[in-house]
Amino acid sequence: MSQPKRIIILGGGFAGVRCAKTLRKLLSKQEAEIVLFNKENHMVFHPLLAEVASAAIKTKDVAAPLRLLLTEVHCRSEEVLNVDLDENFIEYEAFDATRRRMHYDQLVISCGNSANLAMIHGMDEHAFALKTVGDALLIQSHIIDQLEKAEVCDDPEKKKWLLSFIIVGGGFSGVEVAGEINDLVRSICKYYDNICNEDLRVVLIHSRSQILPEVTSELRDFARKEMEKAGVEFILEAGANHATGRGVFLKDGTFIPGATIVCTVGSRPHYLVDRLQVEKDRGRLKTRADMSLPGYDNVWSIGDCAAVPNEVTGEMSPPVAQIAERQGTQLAHNIKARMAGAPTRAFAYHMKGMLCSIGGHNAVAQIGNLRISGFPAWFIWRTVYLMKLPSLMQKAKVGVEWFCDLIFPRDITYVKTDRSRSVSRAFYGPGDYIFKQDDPADDFYVIEQGEVDILVRNEKTGHEDLVAILGAGDFFGEAALVANRPRNASVRARSNVLVVTMGRGLFSEMSALTPLRDAIAKAVRRRRNVWKDLPEVQKILEEIPLKAVMEDMPSDTLHPTDYLDKALTKFTRNELDFFFVIDKQGSVVGIVTRSDLLRTIEVAVSLQGQEDDLIRVHHIMGHSPTVICKSETTVMAVATMREHGLKRLPVVDDYVSNKLLGCVRIETIMAEIVKELTRHEKIRVTSEFVNPFA
């Protein structure tokens, strides 16, 4: 008796589960072994995630265990690492963390796609996605947490910010999320003594002129009108430019403040799909009409990760659940036909309709030529989705939850997570404050990209003085955490900035380690206000223009493509400790010190075997050196040199061009300070007072 053929299915969504279920009905265990890989051990019913986020139904009611759905299919939750289409095997990470292979006779790729919040600056760091059950639960907990904070907040502006909820995207997901969040916050605010309905703000931002572009204009207008009546605010024809911890900036510069941002736009291919060297359509695997991949008769793709032509419409199938399920069913029949040597059929399906809940027991429905809105559409929406739930147990549970939702208030219990050990990333646009002077200190920051200004309030003028500029690799926020006091300076983004943030608890643990402890101690010493007890020095520095201590651009410079021997010759013939590296436009792009020459051997080893193995200046130079603009002050120059431990500082025309004009040295500045202090007999520089500058 021949061995059963092995069919591997990657992905446990609508398409993969329906395909596995149908295959099991069509093929006996003797004919085929069916293996389904999915990282989670359950299938998520995505259309109801918005209901989970709004506490309308329980979290687990939208997650069906795969082992209960597919009783005669081998379900595995190991992560698939690679697919080799030519050798017919997949690689996965086994239970013991080893990399193993599994060969297949037929392969179905239905792994869906992933959220890609990063397509809008700052969304990945500050917004919630809604792709998984975990996402929905996190949104639910976060929303209730904002109400708890607002209840005891005595700052009117901060309270307003806490009670502002922003949804980005006006498609089905965005509209459903906006409607559900609006229902949740307005239905439970009555349980909070200090929050009223007028305090709440739910805003939907959409780049097009109309929401729900897939339905008729009549239904779109109804949806918007009813949602506005319920309290949802619409900002249309205004794309989101970037998000920060304070809210969303639109492309026209308008700022929408809010403590909660949910982003429903942006997706990217699954990493397995991305790695496959086959034809794609906008990141999706392009298939033949029968859903097989061109050039591979035993490899198929369906669902959101596949660009499957629909014979009915003549277009690529949209990534929606009803299409995915139909693809799964038909693909199972095609696989059986292929295994039997029979012809396969092209995918053909006519959409049955579209349903969208808009909150307040209202919905819009487009079923064939029938257009329905209001409560009847909402009832149809719930009935259809209830019947589509994959298991009888779920149908019963969700049905009871929905019935209770009509009678009883929503559950406002939430799990409060401790973020003191967290490490996360945050994005800030130019001009955004990361924190302000006198703010409480909770986090430690490391700059990954961009630059920030360090600002200190001038008690005399009331304005903020720029005292330092920090760039990639620098850190800040440690002094207040170490001293357990409020911030003694403000930090503002100078450009687009990405920072890694570390909570107080984790910072305390890591700062106890010797290397970090020493680095922090040095930073605290550097950042002390050394002029506090020396007002005369501060005054002298303020009166010395940067131009007075700036030396002309050195005639001896290097170019990034210069060979190493040229750099060695310059160091041998000159007593200089460094050389600036200048590009063809005259911009400073690097600096080479004597210490950098020690990297020569390391670089030589790394270049072995390469076509061009000659060591050039750009291989050993320090990239993106710290610079100062000619318009800055001498105080700023000294602060920058102290912060970075520099003895010399390049002076550039502006921070954009980085065109080198000259440099300042610490000894030149100190000579000016000593000269002035000696003249006023504030210090003595010899045992017998003699003014060396007289």
Phi and psi in degrees as a GROMACS rama.xvg file:
@    title "Ramachandran Plot"
@    xaxis  label "Phi"
@    yaxis  label "Psi"
@TYPE xy
-72.8738  153.842  SER-2
-69.5073  144.691  GLN-3
-66.2889  144.998  PRO-4
-71.7052  144.204  LYS-5
-99.7119  123.961  ARG-6
-111.613  118.347  ILE-7
-104.514  131.214  ILE-8
-116.258  124.788  ILE-9
-101.73  108.147  LEU-10
117.245  131.089  GLY-11
-113.668  42.4552  GLY-12
-92.1173  -160.905  GLY-13
-56.4934  -47.499  PHE-14
-68.1889  -49.7911  ALA-15
-63.8378  -43.8743  GLY-16
-65.4887  -44.8465  VAL-17
-63.729  -37.8592  ARG-18
-64.6137  -46.0693  CYS-19
-62.4449  -42.4606  ALA-20
-63.7155  -44.2008  LYS-21
-69.9977  -40.3126  THR-22
-59.5981  -40.4763  LEU-23
-64.4255  -31.2154  ARG-24
-74.6957  -34.0684  LYS-25
-83.4616  -30.2007  LEU-26
-122.609  133.725  LEU-27
-75.715  168.434  SER-28
-63.6554  -28.1547  LYS-29
-73.3769  -25.5634  GLN-30
-86.9118  -36.3058  GLU-31
-150.83  138.048  ALA-32
-99.7975  122.532  GLU-33
-107.679  123.401  ILE-34
-121.251  125.321  VAL-35
-115.046  124.06  LEU-36
-101.707  128.285  PHE-37
-150.878  130.87  ASN-38
-60.0645  -35.6952  LYS-39
-94.4602  152.125  GLU-40
-89.5143  17.7057  ASN-41
-139.691  160.696  HIS-42
-98.6211  133.135  MET-43
-96.9371  129.9  VAL-44
-89.9544  88.5518  PHE-45
-57.3067  -35.1457  HIS-46
-59.2673  -18.2225  PRO-47
-105.762  8.50419  LEU-48
-63.6829  -34.5214  LEU-49
-62.601  -33.3652  ALA-50
-69.0671  -33.5708  GLU-51
-68.8148  -43.1079  VAL-52
-60.3  -28.7617  ALA-53
-98.3931  10.7503  SER-54
64.1405  22.9054  ALA-55
-78.6875  -30.8496  ALA-56
-136.648  162.302  ILE-57
-73.3144  153.301  LYS-58
-58.1648  -49.2004  THR-59
-73.6823  -11.0367  LYS-60
-72.8681  -12.9106  ASP-61
-106.792  7.71876  VAL-62
-119.444  110.186  ALA-63
-97.8893  122.078  ALA-64
-58.5347  127.414  PRO-65
-63.721  -33.0241  LEU-66
-69.1824  -25.0046  ARG-67
-82.6185  -33.3382  LEU-68
-74.2904  -37.6062  LEU-69
-121.545  74.332  LEU-70
-66.9248  -24.9451  THR-71
-114.926  26.1106  GLU-72
-118.479  139.708  VAL-73
-79.0385  107.266  HIS-74
-97.0917  128.573  CYS-75
-130.299  141.674  ARG-76
-108.655  12.1942  SER-77
-67.878  152.842  GLU-78
-82.7226  126.809  GLU-79
-81.0535  126.938  VAL-80
-98.9364  -31.2519  LEU-81
-159.211  153.969  ASN-82
-127.549  126.817  VAL-83
-109.216  101.339  ASP-84
-71.3963  -29.0138  LEU-85
-77.3631  -35.1529  ASP-86
-99.302  0.998415  GLU-87
59.4066  50.21  ASN-88
-146.951  159.551  PHE-89
-115.309  156.635  ILE-90
-115.584  138.14  GLU-91
-140.304  160.359  TYR-92
-90.698  114.977  GLU-93
-76.6015  177.329  ALA-94
-60.1464  -27.374  PHE-95
-96.8567  17.485  ASP-96
69.7724  13.1315  ALA-97
-90.3028  156.629  THR-98
-91.6611  121.571  ARG-99
-125.961  163.126  ARG-100
-115.058  152.294  ARG-101
-140.807  123.682  MET-102
-84.6911  155.21  HIS-103
-134.92  158.289  TYR-104
-99.4763  -36.1224  ASP-105
-133.211  139.451  GLN-106
-126.892  131.285  LEU-107
-115.854  119.658  VAL-108
-100.344  109.182  ILE-109
-139.751  47.8897  SER-110
-88.2533  6.62448  CYS-111
68.262  -156.639  GLY-112
-135.556  178.224  ASN-113
-119.147  156.88  SER-114
-67.2192  142.492  ALA-115
-129.776  72.9453  ASN-116
-67.5888  -19.6574  LEU-117
-68.2577  -9.39207  ALA-118
-66.9281  -18.8181  MET-119
-116.01  122.399  ILE-120
-50.3124  131.068  HIS-121
86.9503  -16.4978  GLY-122
-66.1811  -39.6135  MET-123
-61.6998  -31.9128  ASP-124
-88.9766  -28.2458  GLU-125
-122.395  -6.99135  HIS-126
-112.9  158.643  ALA-127
-95.9205  139.054  PHE-128
-94.7739  171.379  ALA-129
-137.896  76.2297  LEU-130
-118.098  -24.9751  LYS-131
-129.127  168.702  THR-132
-61.9706  -38.5155  VAL-133
-61.3322  -39.945  GLY-134
-59.1453  -46.4464  ASP-135
-63.1212  -42.7352  ALA-136
-66.7839  -37.9666  LEU-137
-64.6656  -42.156  LEU-138
-62.5709  -45.3001  ILE-139
-58.4686  -48.4076  GLN-140
-63.7636  -41.081  SER-141
-63.8419  -43.9145  HIS-142
-61.4295  -46.8637  ILE-143
-65.932  -34.9681  ILE-144
-62.927  -37.491  ASP-145
-64.4816  -38.6186  GLN-146
-66.8004  -38.2297  LEU-147
-63.242  -42.0092  GLU-148
-67.9324  -41.7097  LYS-149
-64.6467  -31.8553  ALA-150
-59.4176  -33.9241  GLU-151
-109.952  6.94625  VAL-152
-80.0583  129.046  CYS-153
-103.066  6.84411  ASP-154
-102.661  110.587  ASP-155
-56.3576  -39.8865  PRO-156
-68.4852  -42.748  GLU-157
-68.1139  -36.739  LYS-158
-61.6696  -42.5123  LYS-159
-62.0098  -40.1794  LYS-160
-65.6951  -43.6376  TRP-161
-60.8959  -32.6995  LEU-162
-97.392  17.5129  LEU-163
-106.847  126.918  SER-164
-122.15  123.021  PHE-165
-112.003  129.577  ILE-166
-117.424  126.396  ILE-167
-105.044  119.067  VAL-168
118.385  127.154  GLY-169
-111.737  24.4175  GLY-170
-82.7933  -164.259  GLY-171
-57.7846  -47.6319  PHE-172
-63.1495  -46.4378  SER-173
-62.5866  -43.6195  GLY-174
-65.5886  -43.2759  VAL-175
-65.0452  -42.175  GLU-176
-64.3966  -44.2872  VAL-177
-60.8192  -44.3664  ALA-178
-63.5864  -41.4709  GLY-179
-71.2808  -42.3062  GLU-180
-63.281  -41.5494  ILE-181
-60.8499  -44.258  ASN-182
-60.3344  -44.5708  ASP-183
-62.2314  -55.0768  LEU-184
-68.2722  -33.8669  VAL-185
-79.6396  -22.542  ARG-186
-84.5923  -23.877  SER-187
-105.399  -7.83492  ILE-188
-63.6453  -21.2447  CYS-189
-66.3106  -16.2264  LYS-190
-88.078  -0.128637  TYR-191
-112.281  123.367  TYR-192
-64.7909  -32.5178  ASP-193
-106.323  15.7641  ASN-194
-125.587  127.7  ILE-195
-118.811  168.311  CYS-196
-56.988  -35.1654  ASN-197
-70.3938  -18.6246  GLU-198
-75.2888  -19.5463  ASP-199
-87.3377  142.144  LEU-200
-137.845  120.122  ARG-201
-117.461  118.731  VAL-202
-119.582  131.041  VAL-203
-110.381  123.32  LEU-204
-106.373  128.053  ILE-205
-140.031  137.859  HIS-206
-76.9415  -19.0265  SER-207
-93.3689  173.941  ARG-208
-80.5559  -17.0514  SER-209
-136.609  147.582  GLN-210
-81.6808  168.046  ILE-211
46.5059  62.9263  LEU-212
-63.2196  -16.0608  PRO-213
-77.7448  -18.227  GLU-214
-105.539  174.357  VAL-215
-68.7846  159.458  THR-216
-61.9929  -32.5449  SER-217
-62.8323  -44.4492  GLU-218
-71.499  -36.2613  LEU-219
-60.2557  -46.0675  ARG-220
-63.3134  -40.1598  ASP-221
-63.2861  -45.6724  PHE-222
-59.96  -47.0429  ALA-223
-64.4588  -44.3301  ARG-224
-60.6818  -45.9122  LYS-225
-68.0797  -38.2259  GLU-226
-69.8037  -37.9528  MET-227
-64.5116  -38.2327  GLU-228
-63.1292  -33.1847  LYS-229
-80.6318  -10.8249  ALA-230
117.081  1.47422  GLY-231
-81.8449  133.246  VAL-232
-101.133  136.087  GLU-233
-111.445  133.508  PHE-234
-121.567  102.335  ILE-235
-105.116  163.203  LEU-236
53.4311  38.6213  GLU-237
-145.265  96.526  ALA-238
-73.2866  149.16  GLY-239
-75.5063  129.725  ALA-240
-90.9707  -50.2326  ASN-241
-160.859  160.81  HIS-242
-118.463  148.999  ALA-243
-131.474  -178.126  THR-244
-68.3539  -9.64384  GLY-245
-101.275  -18.3719  ARG-246
157.556  -154.302  GLY-247
-121.398  131.541  VAL-248
-96.3278  128.974  PHE-249
-84.5276  166.987  LEU-250
-67.1866  -21.7905  LYS-251
-88.3298  6.29839  ASP-252
94.3934  -9.48371  GLY-253
-65.6205  139.319  THR-254
-108.913  127.351  PHE-255
-109.956  106.033  ILE-256
-76.0851  147.103  PRO-257
179.167  140.778  GLY-258
-84.214  -12.5746  ALA-259
-127.158  123.831  THR-260
-126.153  124.082  ILE-261
-115.74  121.478  VAL-262
-108.722  121.213  CYS-263
-109.737  10.6054  THR-264
-110.428  151.65  VAL-265
98.1219  122.257  GLY-266
-144.761  158.746  SER-267
-137.908  157.176  ARG-268
-63.1518  149.482  PRO-269
-59.9033  146.562  HIS-270
-59.5624  -31.0035  TYR-271
-66.5327  -42.2879  LEU-272
-64.7458  -41.3524  VAL-273
-61.2742  -34.1881  ASP-274
-80.2513  -21.8106  ARG-275
-70.1266  129.499  LEU-276
-89.8458  68.8392  GLN-277
-133.663  172.32  VAL-278
-67.7378  137.173  GLU-279
-132.803  159.203  LYS-280
-127.332  104.233  ASP-281
53.9735  41.9721  ARG-282
88.9807  -12.9217  GLY-283
-94.7549  148.63  ARG-284
-67.6669  122.492  LEU-285
-83.3005  124.513  LYS-286
-111.695  167.398  THR-287
-74.138  178.36  ARG-288
-62.0948  -29.4032  ALA-289
-90.8973  8.98113  ASP-290
81.2704  8.81168  MET-291
-88.9533  155.445  SER-292
-81.2076  136.203  LEU-293
-55.487  128.608  PRO-294
90.2741  -6.76532  GLY-295
-137.469  98.566  TYR-296
-71.4966  -15.7663  ASP-297
-108.406  12.8335  ASN-298
-121.522  130.868  VAL-299
-130.214  158.023  TRP-300
-144.26  135.855  SER-301
-143.353  169.901  ILE-302
84.8546  -160.161  GLY-303
-65.4023  -22.8634  ASP-304
-86.8156  -1.67318  CYS-305
-115.976  140.349  ALA-306
-100.628  91.9941  ALA-307
-102.692  122.17  VAL-308
-69.1241  136.546  PRO-309
-100.846  117.582  ASN-310
-62.9194  -26.2241  GLU-311
-71.5442  -45.2184  VAL-312
-96.9228  -20.5354  THR-313
76.9445  8.94504  GLY-314
-121.01  170.989  GLU-315
-70.1031  141.745  MET-316
-68.7356  135.313  SER-317
-72.6126  153.571  PRO-318
-81.5295  74.5041  PRO-319
-125.051  158.839  VAL-320
-61.4961  -44.4983  ALA-321
-65.6181  -33.7915  GLN-322
-67.6766  -44.7633  ILE-323
-59.8116  -43.3309  ALA-324
-64.0216  -42.918  GLU-325
-65.2499  -39.0259  ARG-326
-61.3893  -42.1327  GLN-327
-60.58  -42.6279  GLY-328
-64.8085  -49.8537  THR-329
-68.4319  -35.0149  GLN-330
-63.6266  -38.1057  LEU-331
-57.5734  -42.3214  ALA-332
-67.3178  -37.3863  HIS-333
-66.699  -38.7256  ASN-334
-64.7697  -42.5699  ILE-335
-61.0725  -42.2249  LYS-336
-64.662  -43.0419  ALA-337
-62.7274  -41.8578  ARG-338
-65.5576  -28.7676  MET-339
-91.4784  -3.15767  ALA-340
80.7774  14.1633  GLY-341
-93.5795  162.322  ALA-342
-69.6579  149.471  PRO-343
-98.5512  166.206  THR-344
-111.144  147.017  ARG-345
-72.2536  148.893  ALA-346
-72.1885  130.01  PHE-347
-145.378  123.692  ALA-348
-155.647  136.681  TYR-349
-103.895  122.97  HIS-350
-57.5618  132.024  MET-351
-75.7877  -28.7587  LYS-352
157.779  -177.451  GLY-353
-136.845  140.788  MET-354
-130.567  141.026  LEU-355
-148.403  122.736  CYS-356
-81.4629  138.032  SER-357
-119.6  10.0659  ILE-358
89.7883  163.617  GLY-359
64.5617  31.1035  GLY-360
58.7195  34.2641  HIS-361
-123.296  154.256  ASN-362
-156.35  170.022  ALA-363
-124.218  141.03  VAL-364
-137.288  137.035  ALA-365
-127.909  101.824  GLN-366
-117.69  103.663  ILE-367
61.8784  -126.015  GLY-368
-91.4995  1.64531  ASN-369
-89.1262  131.35  LEU-370
-116.589  123.186  ARG-371
-130.437  142.817  ILE-372
-143.026  166.816  SER-373
84.5073  -152.978  GLY-374
-63.4645  -42.0258  PHE-375
-56.9022  -41.4964  PRO-376
-66.0575  -38.7127  ALA-377
-63.4145  -41.1846  TRP-378
-64.7358  -41.9533  PHE-379
-63.9366  -43.1646  ILE-380
-56.6644  -48.2909  TRP-381
-66.3642  -40.6939  ARG-382
-65.4158  -45.2934  THR-383
-61.4088  -48.0283  VAL-384
-69.975  -31.153  TYR-385
-63.0126  -42.512  LEU-386
-70.9839  -24.1845  MET-387
-84.0742  -12.1788  LYS-388
-57.3846  138.69  LEU-389
-70.4776  -16.5825  PRO-390
-133.608  152.638  SER-391
-62.8235  -37.2871  LEU-392
-60.0431  -42.9971  MET-393
-67.4115  -40.272  GLN-394
-56.7279  -44.5796  LYS-395
-67.1542  -45.8889  ALA-396
-62.8971  -49.5091  LYS-397
-66.9436  -37.3551  VAL-398
-59.1874  -43.9864  GLY-399
-65.5551  -42.249  VAL-400
-59.8038  -44.3248  GLU-401
-66.0906  -38.4204  TRP-402
-64.0405  -43.7253  PHE-403
-65.0214  -33.2026  CYS-404
-63.8525  -27.6478  ASP-405
-74.8721  -22.4288  LEU-406
-109.187  -46.1305  ILE-407
-102.995  156.123  PHE-408
-69.1545  159.63  PRO-409
-72.5261  152.776  ARG-410
-74.9656  124.502  ASP-411
-107.687  18.6163  ILE-412
-74.344  140.102  THR-413
-147.131  156.912  TYR-414
-93.8688  119.245  VAL-415
-89.9654  116.084  LYS-416
-91.8268  144.736  THR-417
-87.8913  117.777  ASP-418
-100.499  13.2537  ARG-419
-65.6527  -22.3787  SER-420
-100.78  7.65228  ARG-421
-75.3745  149.329  SER-422
-124.281  123.867  VAL-423
-142.612  178.148  SER-424
-117.192  151.161  ARG-425
-139.961  144.062  ALA-426
-112.615  140.208  PHE-427
-136.387  137.096  TYR-428
-88.5134  166.878  GLY-429
-54.2367  128.728  PRO-430
92.821  -12.2486  GLY-431
-74.7492  137.48  ASP-432
-86.7731  127.409  TYR-433
-77.1803  -43.5188  ILE-434
-155.949  165.173  PHE-435
-116.861  157.107  LYS-436
-55.4868  135.383  GLN-437
81.6091  -2.57735  ASP-438
-66.4907  151.169  ASP-439
-65.6968  148.152  PRO-440
-98.5534  122.106  ALA-441
-126.084  -24.8768  ASP-442
-132.142  158.024  ASP-443
-112.466  141.818  PHE-444
-125.36  141.236  TYR-445
-125.275  129.238  VAL-446
-80.8709  121.482  ILE-447
-92.5178  -41.461  GLU-448
-142.073  147.741  GLN-449
90.1492  -172.394  GLY-450
-134.07  152.61  GLU-451
-129.177  152.918  VAL-452
-97.5617  136.747  ASP-453
-99.6927  120.394  ILE-454
-121.114  136.632  LEU-455
-123.407  134.758  VAL-456
-68.9351  128.257  ARG-457
-84.9379  114.283  ASN-458
-64.1525  -26.8826  GLU-459
-77.7271  -46.6853  LYS-460
-93.9215  -22.1672  THR-461
82.7545  -4.87838  GLY-462
-90.7695  167.756  HIS-463
-94.1026  129.258  GLU-464
-97.461  134.151  ASP-465
-77.3423  119.223  LEU-466
-112.661  -16.5825  VAL-467
-166.019  157.379  ALA-468
-124.048  127.093  ILE-469
-112.258  147.788  LEU-470
-128.213  -168.562  GLY-471
-53.4607  131.703  ALA-472
95.5418  -18.6264  GLY-473
-81.0738  160.873  ASP-474
-131.596  161.602  PHE-475
-156.965  167.404  PHE-476
95.1143  -1.27389  GLY-477
-76.8921  -33.7776  GLU-478
-62.0303  -45.2445  ALA-479
-67.118  -34.5122  ALA-480
-69.0953  -42.214  LEU-481
-64.8813  -43.5416  VAL-482
-85.6684  -6.70749  ALA-483
55.3468  53.7806  ASN-484
-139.995  170.429  ARG-485
-66.326  168.242  PRO-486
-65.0856  137.641  ARG-487
-102.734  9.11551  ASN-488
-156.35  161.466  ALA-489
-99.8119  149.744  SER-490
-124.321  124.615  VAL-491
-127.305  137.956  ARG-492
-67.7763  128.375  ALA-493
-88.4745  -31.0084  ARG-494
-138.555  -171.049  SER-495
-62.3316  125.162  ASN-496
-125.543  133.335  VAL-497
-116.836  120.961  LEU-498
-120.375  149.534  VAL-499
-95.9749  126.725  VAL-500
-109.954  141.349  THR-501
-126.235  126.844  MET-502
-65.4469  161.485  GLY-503
-55.8189  -44.4965  ARG-504
-61.6645  -48.965  GLY-505
-67.64  -36.8342  LEU-506
-60.3456  -42.6347  PHE-507
-61.5479  -41.0275  SER-508
-67.8945  -46.123  GLU-509
-71.3433  -33.7747  MET-510
-71.5551  -10.1747  SER-511
-80.2279  -16.3091  ALA-512
-73.3565  138.482  LEU-513
-53.6593  -49.9695  THR-514
-60.4024  -46.2586  PRO-515
-71.592  -35.4639  LEU-516
-60.8908  -43.9173  ARG-517
-66.3034  -41.039  ASP-518
-63.9553  -39.965  ALA-519
-68.8803  -40.937  ILE-520
-60.8791  -41.8219  ALA-521
-64.7269  -40.7656  LYS-522
-64.1857  -41.1345  ALA-523
-62.3069  -41.2245  VAL-524
-65.7376  -42.0336  ARG-525
-62.3009  -38.4675  ARG-526
-90.4556  4.40278  ARG-527
-62.3627  150.101  ARG-528
-77.5438  87.3615  ASN-529
-67.8829  -16.1914  VAL-530
-93.7018  -0.877287  TRP-531
-57.3067  -41.9286  LYS-532
-97.6585  6.12478  ASP-533
-129.849  65.9706  LEU-534
-60.5918  -27.9762  PRO-535
-63.7078  -40.5278  GLU-536
-65.9254  -43.9952  VAL-537
-56.6023  -44.2387  GLN-538
-64.9357  -41.7725  LYS-539
-61.5934  -46.3199  ILE-540
-61.2366  -39.2221  LEU-541
-66.024  -28.5052  GLU-542
-88.643  -15.172  GLU-543
-88.1619  114.128  ILE-544
-68.9587  147.423  PRO-545
-58.6688  -34.3192  LEU-546
-61.4014  -29.7457  LYS-547
-69.4786  -25.8064  ALA-548
-108.943  3.53162  VAL-549
-85.6473  132.174  MET-550
-91.8744  150.651  GLU-551
-62.1008  159.381  ASP-552
-58.5741  127.673  MET-553
-61.1193  141.753  PRO-554
-71.9294  -29.0779  SER-555
-89.8408  107.86  ASP-556
-133.841  170.249  THR-557
-118.422  160.433  LEU-558
-112.214  147.402  HIS-559
-54.8306  -31.0417  PRO-560
-93.4168  2.01754  THR-561
-61.7097  144.765  ASP-562
-75.271  159.505  TYR-563
-59.4367  -35.8173  LEU-564
-61.4761  -30.9697  ASP-565
-66.344  -41.743  LYS-566
-64.4712  -43.2736  ALA-567
-61.7766  -41.4845  LEU-568
-61.3494  -43.289  THR-569
-63.1656  -42.6406  LYS-570
-67.2644  -35.0379  PHE-571
-68.7286  -40.1259  THR-572
-84.9081  -16.227  ARG-573
-120.208  157.838  ASN-574
-94.671  10.0993  GLU-575
-70.3674  148.758  LEU-576
-91.4414  -10.2949  ASP-577
-155.456  161.916  PHE-578
-136.808  136.973  PHE-579
-76.2829  147.516  PHE-580
-108.41  120.31  VAL-581
-117.432  137.519  ILE-582
-87.7253  -174.001  ASP-583
-65.378  -25.316  LYS-584
-86.156  -0.706163  GLN-585
85.0339  10.4716  GLY-586
-86.7487  140.257  SER-587
-79.1885  120.606  VAL-588
-115.241  -7.87336  VAL-589
-172.997  178.738  GLY-590
-147.546  139.966  ILE-591
-118.221  124.113  VAL-592
-108.924  169.125  THR-593
-59.8098  -34.505  ARG-594
-64.6025  -32.1507  SER-595
-64.4034  -23.6001  ASP-596
-63.8709  -23.7141  LEU-597
-66.0241  -19.104  LEU-598
-80.4335  -2.55628  ARG-599
-57.66  -46.2361  THR-600
-64.4952  -43.6235  ILE-601
-59.5941  -43.5364  GLU-602
-67.0443  -40.281  VAL-603
-58.8713  -40.9224  ALA-604
-64.4755  -42.9036  VAL-605
-68.4424  -24.333  SER-606
-90.2339  -5.64659  LEU-607
-59.2196  133.768  GLN-608
88.2205  -9.62656  GLY-609
-83.7846  155.094  GLN-610
-60.4493  -43.1096  GLU-611
-109.051  97.8047  ASP-612
-104.116  14.6721  ASP-613
-81.5394  134.13  LEU-614
-80.5708  126.362  ILE-615
-113.698  169.177  ARG-616
-58.9854  -39.5904  VAL-617
-65.8485  -16.2019  HIS-618
-73.4395  -29.9633  HIS-619
-113.33  -11.8865  ILE-620
-73.2912  159.106  MET-621
-83.261  119.975  GLY-622
-82.9569  156.536  HIS-623
46.5886  61.8966  SER-624
-66.1951  154.521  PRO-625
-68.5178  131.199  THR-626
-131.65  171.004  VAL-627
-136.076  142.452  ILE-628
-80.4795  149.028  CYS-629
-60.9477  -22.0558  LYS-630
-84.0373  -6.55673  SER-631
-78.0545  174.722  GLU-632
-98.8288  166.114  THR-633
-66.7992  -33.6185  THR-634
-57.7599  -43.8043  VAL-635
-64.3692  -39.6263  MET-636
-62.5756  -45.1761  ALA-637
-63.7827  -43.4174  VAL-638
-62.4498  -40.0215  ALA-639
-66.3195  -41.9097  THR-640
-66.5745  -38.4625  MET-641
-63.5006  -44.8025  ARG-642
-61.5002  -41.6516  GLU-643
-100.706  3.08722  HIS-644
63.3118  40.3994  GLY-645
-99.8726  148.762  LEU-646
-100.065  -18.8852  LYS-647
-143.068  154.205  ARG-648
-140.806  120.91  LEU-649
-66.1145  140.854  PRO-650
-108.337  126.428  VAL-651
-116.447  162.039  VAL-652
-65.2215  -45.6337  ASP-653
-157.469  166.276  ASP-654
-76.5373  -10.7552  TYR-655
-85.7697  -53.8078  VAL-656
-77.9483  -28.8618  SER-657
58.0577  27.833  ASN-658
-71.0402  122.862  LYS-659
-73.3111  128.695  LEU-660
-108.407  -31.4023  LEU-661
172.986  -155.572  GLY-662
-154.439  162.246  CYS-663
-120.278  144.986  VAL-664
-115.734  148.055  ARG-665
-64.5359  -34.366  ILE-666
-67.9984  -32.1228  GLU-667
-66.3738  -43.8675  THR-668
-66.3641  -43.8603  ILE-669
-63.6127  -35.4798  MET-670
-62.1036  -39.9457  ALA-671
-65.5151  -41.5054  GLU-672
-64.2329  -48.7549  ILE-673
-61.8548  -39.5497  VAL-674
-58.264  -46.629  LYS-675
-70.9269  -41.6531  GLU-676
-65.179  -38.6252  LEU-677
-66.0807  -40.9304  THR-678
-59.8336  -36.9559  ARG-679
-93.5993  10.5428  HIS-680
56.5979  38.3503  GLU-681
-88.5826  -23.7649  LYS-682
-139.426  161.534  ILE-683
-117.918  132.38  ARG-684
-108.574  -0.939346  VAL-685
-137.931  166.182  THR-686
-64.5093  -37.7771  SER-687
-106.222  126.715  GLU-688
-63.4487  114.667  PHE-689
-134.1  130.168  VAL-690
-82.1494  105.623  ASN-691
-69.7101  -13.277  PRO-692
-102.603  3.4212  PHE-693
